[in-house]
Amino acid sequence: NPDMIIVAGFFQEALLATKQAKELKLCPKLLAMSVGPEIPDFPKNLGKDAEFIVGNAWWSTTMGWKGPDYGSTQDYVKLVQEKYRYEPGYHIASGTAAGHLLQMAIEKAASTDTDKVRAALLAMDVETFWGPTKWAESGKNMKGGQGVIQILDAKITSVYPERIREKAPAYPMPCWDKR
């Protein structure tokens, strides 16, 4: 049994890898996946077998970012749930954030001129419901980044960075037969 298994793949691979790890009785201290645990259907599909699995997330509904217009992460989630009766995943939130940041830049530039909007984007240093944003000349978000999540109590839970931590990470992961 390895100390750690890291699965690189997408949602379906994460489901399959979890089922196969249990079937093969692999008992790593840490089971992490690049895509899967941050999607609400992951714990719904796997039930208790999703517990303790670690993932990364560009964004999740539990992150406690705060900003203008949409308010906190939780305020944004509430708005989406009230309007569409759906819990937003990071795909929906990233689209909203992109549009929101562009709107902020256009308003700051008082123009839709490409150069003026780009300059306004580069001058930004803001936190939104999506997280912190400050653009480098190359277009990279210098303040943004991923959070670490873990499935705890059947819920996607932010465990890092500490500023948005809901709970401390659970480690080591108990073996499948000891849950």
C-alpha positions, 0 to 999 in steps of 0.5 A: 500500500503506497503512502499516496495515490494521485489520480490525474484525469477527469470526473469519470476517471475519478469515479472509476479510480475510487471504485477500483481502489476500494475493490483492490483494497488499496489503502494509501494515507492520501488519495488525491485527484486532479478533477472529480472531488470538486464536482458536487456529483462526486460525493453524490455518486460515491456516497461514503466511498468519497470520504477523505478524498482530496482534490483541488478546486479553482472554486467551490461553493464553500470558499469564503471569498468576498467582493463587490456586486455579488458579495461573498462566495456564499451570497453568489451561490444563494443568488444562483440557487434562487434564480436557477434552482441549481448549486453552481459548480466552478464552470458556471462561477468562472463564467460569471467571474469572467464577465464580472471582471470584464464589466468592472474593467469596462466601467473603470476604463469608461470605454470599450476600447481594447487598450483602455480595457486591458489597462484597466484589467492590468490595474485591477487588484480586487477580490470577488466571490471567485477569489483574489485577482491581480493580472500580470502583463502576461495575463496570468492571475498573480493572486489567484490560485487553487484551493485544496478541498476534501470530502468530509461528512459527505460534503466538499470542504475547503481545507486550504488555504487557511483563510477559507478553511472550513475544517482541518484536513483529515489524515491519514485516510482510513482503510475502506474496511475501517470506515 
